Amino acid sequence: MTHFVLVAGAWLGAWAWDEVAAELRAAGHEVHPLSLSGLAEKQGEPAGQQTHVQDIVDEVERLDLREVVLVGHSYAGVPVGQAAERIGERLGRVVLVDAHVPVDGESFLSGWPSDAVREAIAAHNGFWPCPEPAEFAGQGLTDDQVAKFVTGATSHPGATLTEPAVLSRPFGELPGTYVTCLLDGEEPWGAAAELLKSERWNLVNLDTGHWPMFSRPRELAAILEASAG
């Protein structure tokens, strides 16, 4: 049995993992999907980048988890990666699902053309609004899956995207798996490409779009289970 802590990307909460969590639990694992501050049922709570890191650390410590697999999707790779370092010997493995990789001193918005995101945050009182349904085209999602996403989504606290990550050592020293969703780009780029040069990390490809917890939950659960080894 493995303990999984699952953290979804921007706009999403614990609810996004319902199908993946059901698959993992059916296989006998303990699964703890987590909503970060300011999102889903925690909407309205103030949040910065370090708030989200602490949310994850607190959950692991509250549950007294050991050999925990921390899973971060998309944006959540940044706080999950920092939390993985801070929980020390409690960590079993990190799994990043089509995720941004934390880099000390850099934010989620660093290293890619993010002016439009910054403008959207400024225009929406400090929050990044959920994409319109048309923006999900080409990501392997059905109309029903897009509707589920948009209906459940929460505008994302902008400070969590612009504040820098804080790491005390190279992230590649931790053991991990990186999952690339091929419809979103066939090759990891930037910090993810650098991370995969580490002997402690391996790459897994998944033939779907950026939100596999909706489009391919069974396949994603199998990858997570295999990563725990």
Secondary structure by P-SEA (a helix, b strand, c coil): cbbbbbbbccccccccaaaaaaaaaaabbbbbbbbcccccccccccccaaaaaaaaaaaaaaaccccbbbbbcccaaaaaaaaaaaacccccbbbbccbbbbccccccccccccaaaaaaaaacccccccccccccccccccaaaaaaaaaaccccccccccbbbbbccccccccbbbbbcccccccccaaaaaaaccccbbbbbbccccccccccaaaaaaaaaaaac
